[in-house]
Amino acid sequence: MRETRILLVAILALYSWSYGCCVRDQRMEPAYPKSVTGWGEREDRGVRILGEFALKKGETTQNEKVQIKLLELIPPESCAAGGEFRAQARARLQFVRVADGRILCEDVFPEHGFSVLSGCRGPKDADYVAENGLGSIWVNDINIADGWIWFKLS
């Protein structure tokens, strides 16, 4: 009986040590969107949308002035608290001026989140981004397993 308890305590201690306090849930990956409109200005509930895109890692989309590239997908950290930025899947996007290939902005955006574009290299780059109507991004979904992001640019 005593040996069984010692064995049970040892197994539980080893289990706790190997997993720590984090619960490693299996992430439910979203399905690829059925319809993506691409570039094209429209209004959605009073918000001016410049386009809706689905990009795989390394892919780009561009209009005549700005190119957007998906650089990286970042999985959520299982040990982060529920409301933390790190607890969400994230994507690193890069915004490039088409005319000369200059990187204007690069930033990380959370899944199911609305973010103002920041991470611009300097005031002139931020001005160029603003002058071309780019102000914010809404990330609908990120699929880490298949490597894509679905987002709207406004």
Backbone as numpy.savetxt, mean C-alpha at the origin, in Angstrom:
# Nx Ny Nz CAx CAy CAz Cx Cy Cz
2.79 -38.62 36.85 1.98 -37.44 36.85 2.84 -36.18 36.85
3.82 -36.15 37.74 4.71 -35.00 37.84 5.48 -34.81 36.54
5.96 -35.91 35.96 6.71 -35.83 34.71 5.83 -35.32 33.56
4.56 -35.69 33.57 3.62 -35.21 32.55 3.45 -33.71 32.65
3.32 -33.21 33.89 3.18 -31.75 34.09 4.43 -31.02 33.62
5.57 -31.53 33.98 6.84 -30.90 33.57 6.94 -30.89 32.05
6.58 -31.98 31.42 6.61 -32.06 29.97 5.62 -31.06 29.36
4.43 -30.96 29.92 3.42 -30.03 29.43 3.90 -28.59 29.57
4.47 -28.24 30.73 4.99 -26.88 30.96 6.12 -26.60 29.98
6.99 -27.55 29.75 8.10 -27.36 28.82 7.59 -27.14 27.40
6.60 -27.88 26.98 6.03 -27.73 25.64 5.37 -26.35 25.50
4.60 -25.95 26.51 3.95 -24.63 26.47 4.99 -23.51 26.47
6.04 -23.64 27.25 7.09 -22.62 27.28 7.78 -22.53 25.93
8.09 -23.65 25.32 8.73 -23.67 24.01 7.81 -23.06 22.96
6.54 -23.39 23.00 5.55 -22.85 22.08 5.46 -21.33 22.22
5.36 -20.87 23.47 5.26 -19.42 23.74 6.53 -18.71 23.29
7.66 -19.28 23.53 8.93 -18.67 23.14 9.04 -18.56 21.63
8.61 -19.59 20.92 8.75 -19.59 19.46 7.79 -18.63 18.78
6.63 -18.39 19.37 5.64 -17.50 18.75 5.53 -16.15 19.44
6.07 -16.01 20.62 5.98 -14.75 21.33 4.53 -14.40 21.61
4.26 -13.12 21.69 2.90 -12.65 21.99 2.09 -12.41 20.73
2.67 -12.60 19.59 1.99 -12.29 18.33 1.15 -13.46 17.85
0.00 -13.10 17.33 -0.84 -14.10 16.68 -0.61 -13.95 15.19
-0.21 -15.00 14.55 0.09 -14.94 13.12 -1.12 -15.44 12.33
-2.03 -14.51 12.08 -3.23 -14.85 11.32 -2.91 -14.97 9.85
-3.63 -15.82 9.17 -3.51 -15.93 7.72 -4.24 -14.74 7.11
-3.56 -14.00 6.29 -4.15 -12.81 5.66 -5.11 -13.24 4.56
-6.29 -12.65 4.56 -7.27 -12.89 3.50 -6.97 -11.92 2.36
-6.48 -12.44 1.26 -6.11 -11.59 0.13 -7.35 -11.24 -0.69
-7.47 -9.98 -1.11 -8.63 -9.56 -1.91 -8.57 -10.10 -3.33
-9.73 -10.18 -3.96 -9.81 -10.59 -5.36 -9.43 -9.42 -6.25
-8.88 -9.73 -7.41 -8.50 -8.70 -8.38 -9.76 -7.95 -8.81
-9.69 -6.63 -8.96 -10.91 -5.88 -9.33 -11.46 -6.31 -10.69
-12.78 -6.31 -10.79 -13.43 -6.73 -12.04 -13.34 -5.66 -13.11
-13.28 -4.40 -12.68 -13.25 -3.29 -13.63 -12.34 -2.19 -13.10
-11.40 -1.74 -13.93 -10.49 -0.66 -13.57 -10.54 0.34 -14.73
-10.87 1.59 -14.43 -11.12 2.57 -15.49 -9.87 3.18 -16.10
-8.74 3.17 -15.38 -7.53 3.80 -15.90 -7.62 5.32 -15.82
-6.82 6.00 -16.66 -6.83 7.46 -16.67 -8.14 7.97 -17.23
-8.64 9.02 -16.65 -9.88 9.62 -17.10 -10.54 10.34 -15.94
-10.71 11.63 -16.09 -11.27 12.43 -15.01 -12.76 12.20 -14.87
-13.21 12.07 -13.62 -14.62 11.91 -13.32 -14.85 12.38 -11.90
-16.12 12.47 -11.52 -16.44 12.87 -10.15 -17.10 11.68 -9.44
-16.69 11.48 -8.20 -17.24 10.41 -7.38 -17.58 10.99 -6.01
-18.87 11.16 -5.73 -19.34 11.73 -4.47 -18.68 13.07 -4.14
-18.59 13.92 -5.13 -18.04 15.26 -4.94 -16.53 15.35 -4.99
-15.86 14.23 -5.25 -14.40 14.22 -5.32 -13.98 14.01 -6.78
-13.04 14.84 -7.24 -12.53 14.71 -8.61 -11.51 13.57 -8.65
-11.81 12.55 -9.42 -10.93 11.38 -9.58 -10.20 11.53 -10.92
-8.87 11.42 -10.88 -8.07 11.50 -12.11 -7.93 10.15 -12.79
-8.08 9.10 -12.02 -7.97 7.76 -12.58 -8.01 6.69 -11.52
-8.27 5.48 -11.98 -8.32 4.30 -11.11 -7.43 3.25 -11.75
-6.54 2.65 -10.95 -5.50 1.80 -11.51 -5.30 0.52 -10.69
-4.87 -0.51 -11.37 -4.39 -1.74 -10.74 -3.01 -2.00 -11.33
-2.00 -2.01 -10.47 -0.63 -2.22 -10.92 -0.02 -3.41 -10.19
0.76 -4.17 -10.93 1.56 -5.23 -10.34 2.94 -4.65 -10.03
3.67 -5.30 -9.14 4.98 -4.81 -8.74 5.85 -4.59 -9.98
6.43 -3.39 -10.08 7.29 -3.04 -11.21 6.55 -2.41 -12.37
5.23 -2.51 -12.39 4.45 -1.93 -13.50 4.28 -0.43 -13.30
4.00 0.24 -14.42 3.76 1.67 -14.40 2.48 2.00 -15.17
1.98 3.20 -14.90 0.91 3.79 -15.69 1.28 5.25 -15.82
0.91 5.85 -16.93 1.24 7.26 -17.09 0.26 7.97 -18.00
0.17 9.27 -17.80 -0.50 10.14 -18.75 0.60 10.95 -19.42
0.27 12.06 -20.04 1.29 12.82 -20.75 2.26 13.55 -19.83
1.94 13.65 -18.52 2.79 14.42 -17.62 3.42 13.62 -16.48
2.70 12.63 -15.95 3.17 11.92 -14.76 3.08 10.41 -14.96
4.12 9.74 -14.48 4.15 8.27 -14.48 4.10 7.80 -13.03
3.34 6.74 -12.78 3.24 6.16 -11.44 3.75 4.73 -11.53
4.65 4.37 -10.60 5.24 3.03 -10.61 5.07 2.40 -9.23
4.66 1.12 -9.22 4.59 0.34 -7.98 5.97 -0.26 -7.73
6.63 0.23 -6.70 7.98 -0.23 -6.38 8.01 -1.45 -5.47
7.11 -1.45 -4.48 7.21 -2.46 -3.43 5.87 -2.66 -2.75
5.60 -3.88 -2.34 4.46 -4.20 -1.49 5.00 -4.63 -0.14
4.41 -4.13 0.92 4.89 -4.39 2.27 3.78 -5.09 3.05
4.01 -6.32 3.48 2.96 -7.03 4.22 2.75 -6.41 5.60
1.56 -6.60 6.15 1.32 -6.10 7.51 2.21 -6.86 8.50
2.60 -6.16 9.56 3.41 -6.80 10.61 2.46 -7.40 11.64
2.59 -8.69 11.84 1.65 -9.40 12.71 1.73 -8.97 14.17
2.83 -8.40 14.59 2.97 -7.99 16.00 2.55 -6.54 16.23
2.20 -5.82 15.17 1.78 -4.42 15.34 0.36 -4.38 15.88
0.07 -3.34 16.66 -1.29 -3.15 17.20 -2.24 -2.86 16.05
-3.50 -3.25 16.22 -4.51 -3.16 15.17 -4.60 -1.84 14.44
-4.51 -0.72 15.11 -4.66 0.58 14.46 -3.38 1.17 13.92
-2.27 0.51 14.14 -0.99 1.05 13.69 -0.83 0.96 12.18
-0.07 1.89 11.64 0.27 1.92 10.22 0.91 0.59 9.80
1.79 0.06 10.65 2.51 -1.18 10.33 1.60 -2.41 10.31
0.40 -2.28 10.89 -0.53 -3.41 10.93 -1.27 -3.58 9.61
-1.12 -2.62 8.71 -1.80 -2.66 7.41 -0.83 -3.07 6.31
-1.37 -3.69 5.27 -0.56 -3.90 4.06 -0.30 -2.51 3.48
0.89 -2.33 2.88 1.26 -1.02 2.34 1.93 -1.20 0.99
1.96 -0.10 0.25 2.61 -0.11 -1.06 3.46 1.15 -1.20
4.64 0.99 -1.78 5.51 2.13 -2.08 5.31 2.48 -3.55
4.83 3.70 -3.78 4.61 4.21 -5.14 5.58 5.34 -5.42
5.95 5.45 -6.68 6.86 6.50 -7.14 6.16 7.30 -8.24
6.28 8.62 -8.17 5.71 9.53 -9.16 6.85 10.20 -9.90
6.83 10.10 -11.23 7.93 10.57 -12.07 7.39 11.54 -13.12
8.13 12.64 -13.36 7.76 13.57 -14.42 8.14 12.92 -15.75
7.18 12.78 -16.65 7.39 12.09 -17.92 8.39 12.84 -18.80
8.34 14.16 -18.81 9.17 14.97 -19.71 10.67 14.68 -19.56
11.13 14.51 -18.33 12.58 14.33 -18.14 12.95 13.14 -17.24
11.96 12.37 -16.79 12.24 11.19 -15.97 12.60 11.51 -14.52
12.41 12.76 -14.10 12.75 13.15 -12.73 11.75 12.54 -11.75
12.28 11.92 -10.69 11.44 11.40 -9.63 10.93 12.58 -8.82
9.62 12.71 -8.77 8.99 13.82 -8.06 8.71 13.46 -6.61
8.04 12.33 -6.41 7.64 11.90 -5.07 7.77 10.38 -4.98
7.98 9.92 -3.77 7.97 8.49 -3.48 7.48 8.35 -2.05
6.46 7.53 -1.85 5.91 7.40 -0.51 5.25 6.04 -0.35
4.91 5.71 0.90 4.26 4.45 1.25 2.81 4.76 1.61
1.89 3.96 1.06 0.46 4.19 1.24 -0.20 2.92 1.80
-1.07 3.08 2.82 -1.72 1.92 3.45 -2.96 1.46 2.70
-3.23 0.17 2.80 -4.45 -0.41 2.23 -5.67 0.17 2.94
-6.73 0.39 2.18 -7.99 0.95 2.68 -7.77 2.31 3.33
-6.81 3.06 2.79 -6.50 4.35 3.37 -6.47 5.46 2.35
-6.81 6.65 2.81 -6.75 7.87 2.02 -5.53 8.63 2.49
-4.66 9.03 1.56 -3.44 9.74 1.92 -3.21 10.90 0.99
-2.69 11.98 1.55 -2.26 13.11 0.75 -0.88 12.78 0.22
-0.63 13.11 -1.04 0.69 12.84 -1.61 1.73 13.70 -0.91
2.74 13.04 -0.40 3.86 13.73 0.24 5.12 13.02 -0.23
6.20 13.23 0.42 7.42 12.56 0.02 8.04 13.16 -1.23
7.61 14.39 -1.59 8.19 15.04 -2.76 9.63 15.46 -2.46
10.45 15.46 -3.50 11.88 15.73 -3.36 12.17 17.18 -2.97
11.33 18.08 -3.39 11.55 19.50 -3.08 10.32 20.31 -3.40
10.34 21.62 -3.07 9.17 22.47 -3.30 8.75 22.54 -4.77
9.71 22.57 -5.69 9.37 22.63 -7.12 8.67 21.35 -7.56
9.11 20.23 -7.03 8.48 18.95 -7.37 7.07 18.89 -6.80
6.91 19.36 -5.57 5.58 19.39 -4.96 4.66 20.31 -5.75
5.19 21.45 -6.23 4.39 22.37 -7.05 3.96 21.71 -8.34
4.88 20.97 -9.00 4.55 20.28 -10.25 3.43 19.27 -10.03
3.54 18.52 -8.95 2.52 17.52 -8.61 1.16 18.22 -8.42
1.16 19.31 -7.64 -0.08 20.04 -7.37 -0.65 20.68 -8.64
0.21 21.26 -9.47 -0.23 21.91 -10.71 -0.90 20.93 -11.66
-0.53 19.67 -11.56 -1.11 18.65 -12.44 -2.27 17.91 -11.78
-2.78 18.51 -10.71 -4.00 18.01 -10.10 -3.83 16.81 -9.19
-2.61 16.36 -8.97 -2.39 15.20 -8.10 -2.34 15.68 -6.66
-3.25 15.20 -5.86 -3.29 15.65 -4.48 -3.36 14.53 -3.47
-4.09 13.46 -3.83 -4.29 12.40 -2.86 -4.51 11.06 -3.56
-4.48 10.03 -2.74 -4.64 8.67 -3.24 -5.50 7.89 -2.26
-6.39 7.05 -2.81 -7.19 6.13 -2.01 -6.79 4.72 -2.45
-6.27 3.92 -1.52 -5.89 2.54 -1.83 -7.06 1.63 -1.49
-7.68 1.08 -2.53 -8.81 0.17 -2.35 -8.34 -1.15 -1.75
-7.40 -1.81 -2.43 -6.92 -3.13 -2.00 -5.46 -3.31 -2.36
-4.82 -4.17 -1.58 -3.46 -4.64 -1.87 -3.49 -6.15 -1.73
-2.95 -6.84 -2.72 -2.84 -8.29 -2.65 -1.35 -8.62 -2.60
-0.89 -9.01 -1.43 0.53 -9.30 -1.22 0.93 -10.57 -1.97
0.10 -11.61 -1.89 0.43 -12.91 -2.50 0.59 -12.81 -4.01
-0.34 -12.11 -4.67 -0.28 -11.99 -6.13 0.47 -10.75 -6.59
0.80 -9.85 -5.67 1.67 -8.71 -5.98 1.03 -7.56 -6.73
-0.13 -7.06 -6.27 -0.75 -5.93 -6.96 -1.41 -4.97 -5.98
-1.68 -3.76 -6.49 -2.38 -2.71 -5.75 -3.50 -2.18 -6.64
-4.60 -1.79 -6.04 -5.74 -1.17 -6.74 -6.00 0.15 -6.02
-5.90 1.27 -6.75 -6.03 2.57 -6.12 -6.67 3.60 -7.05
-7.15 4.68 -6.42 -7.70 5.82 -7.14 -6.83 7.03 -6.83
-6.62 7.84 -7.85 -5.82 9.05 -7.71 -6.74 10.25 -7.86
-6.63 11.21 -6.95 -7.46 12.40 -7.04 -6.61 13.64 -6.81
